[in-house]
Amino acid sequence: MTEVTFKVDGVDGEFYCDADEVRSYKTSKQLARGDEQPAGVFDVMERIFMGEDEAYIERVGGSIEDMNKLVNAAIEACKAKNSSTSPQTSNGTGAK
């Protein structure tokens, strides 16, 4: 687990996510299949936000649109953490 701290525009305080879950193929696959298998999306949210998904979504506003805003902020934070200056990507293997 690689914990990343991030903020959501217009919301006070910090949030935390598991960057490994955000970047995983399994997560992407479950999110992409959300229309067919909506329960999988909630499993993903729980994993990404390490069990704090319900509290986080309420802090952001409580709606599905707010859920998207939260996930997008987490994705952006993980992209920033995995920039070209990050050791995770500069060694070519993706290993730490």
Secondary structure as the mmCIF struct_conf table of DSSP 4:
data_model
#
loop_
_struct_conf.conf_type_id
_struct_conf.id
_struct_conf.beg_label_comp_id
_struct_conf.beg_label_asym_id
_struct_conf.beg_label_seq_id
_struct_conf.end_label_comp_id
_struct_conf.end_label_asym_id
_struct_conf.end_label_seq_id
STRN STRN1 GLU A 3 PHE A 6
TURN_TY1_P TURN_TY1_P1 ASP A 9 GLY A 10
BEND BEND1 GLY A 13 GLY A 13
STRN STRN2 PHE A 15 ASP A 18
HELX_RH_AL_P HELX_RH_AL_P1 ALA A 19 ARG A 23
HELX_RH_AL_P HELX_RH_AL_P2 TYR A 25 ALA A 32
TURN_TY1_P TURN_TY1_P2 ARG A 33 GLU A 36
HELX_RH_AL_P HELX_RH_AL_P3 PRO A 38 ILE A 48
TURN_TY1_P TURN_TY1_P3 PHE A 49 GLY A 51
HELX_RH_AL_P HELX_RH_AL_P4 ASP A 53 VAL A 60
TURN_TY1_P TURN_TY1_P4 GLY A 61 GLY A 61
BEND BEND2 GLY A 62 SER A 63
HELX_RH_AL_P HELX_RH_AL_P5 ILE A 64 LYS A 81
TURN_TY1_P TURN_TY1_P5 ASN A 82 ASN A 82
BEND BEND3 SER A 83 SER A 83
TURN_TY1_P TURN_TY1_P6 SER A 84 THR A 85
BEND BEND4 SER A 86 SER A 86
HELX_RH_AL_P HELX_RH_AL_P6 PRO A 87 SER A 90
TURN_TY1_P TURN_TY1_P7 ASN A 91 ASN A 91
BEND BEND5 GLY A 92 THR A 93
#
